[in-house]
């Protein structure tokens, strides 16, 4: 992984979600009315979250989970309901503060919410890692390298999402890049499943890990694919 490209991209993502998009993201992740396009995005994210959670054990008592890119904390809450001890981390302090206000009181002792980098080694070791829509703005080699770093501190599975490489998504990204830089989100970096698998096989840190299930979710403007890595 290029440390420079990763750090630069991380800074762009942090700035966007902590400042430009914070209020919009707070509304999107609530039950407040939203427009037609954002309704499809909300539905797609709900479906994807349910998919990733379905790939985790039903009983998570005694398990430690990293919710990498936790946003406003919806997935962390559901994992905690199953008994997990959850560390939720996000680059945006604003979204983490919002997540804290949304924590059910009876689960607060199971969820440790922090702002920072998901690759911070001081977070410790985990049984499972979930990274929902948190690597979609990185180039494929940087994304796989980041996941490989997480794998070194993970015992069982890593489940994550990426933007699938499709003609429609490429067109949407091209249109998005026409907006003024200050008004647009960091663009997605579409990935090919075969390239992810190839980079995974070539990374020494991922020796022994295997690709598991995959599933694509398409809901209007939300296009995302889930992938599971397992350590036998």
Secondary structure as GFF3:
##gff-version 3
##sequence-region A 1 232
A	DSSP	alpha_helix	3	15	.	.	.	ID=ss1
A	DSSP	pi_helix	16	20	.	.	.	ID=ss2
A	DSSP	alpha_helix	22	28	.	.	.	ID=ss3
A	DSSP	alpha_helix	36	54	.	.	.	ID=ss4
A	DSSP	beta_strand	64	68	.	.	.	ID=ss5
A	DSSP	alpha_helix	74	81	.	.	.	ID=ss6
A	DSSP	beta_strand	85	90	.	.	.	ID=ss7
A	DSSP	alpha_helix	93	102	.	.	.	ID=ss8
A	DSSP	three_ten_helix	105	110	.	.	.	ID=ss9
A	DSSP	beta_strand	111	115	.	.	.	ID=ss10
A	DSSP	three_ten_helix	121	123	.	.	.	ID=ss11
A	DSSP	beta_strand	126	131	.	.	.	ID=ss12
A	DSSP	alpha_helix	140	151	.	.	.	ID=ss13
A	DSSP	beta_strand	154	162	.	.	.	ID=ss14
A	DSSP	alpha_helix	167	176	.	.	.	ID=ss15
A	DSSP	three_ten_helix	181	183	.	.	.	ID=ss16
A	DSSP	alpha_helix	193	202	.	.	.	ID=ss17
A	DSSP	three_ten_helix	204	206	.	.	.	ID=ss18
A	DSSP	beta_strand	209	219	.	.	.	ID=ss19
A	DSSP	beta_strand	222	231	.	.	.	ID=ss20
###
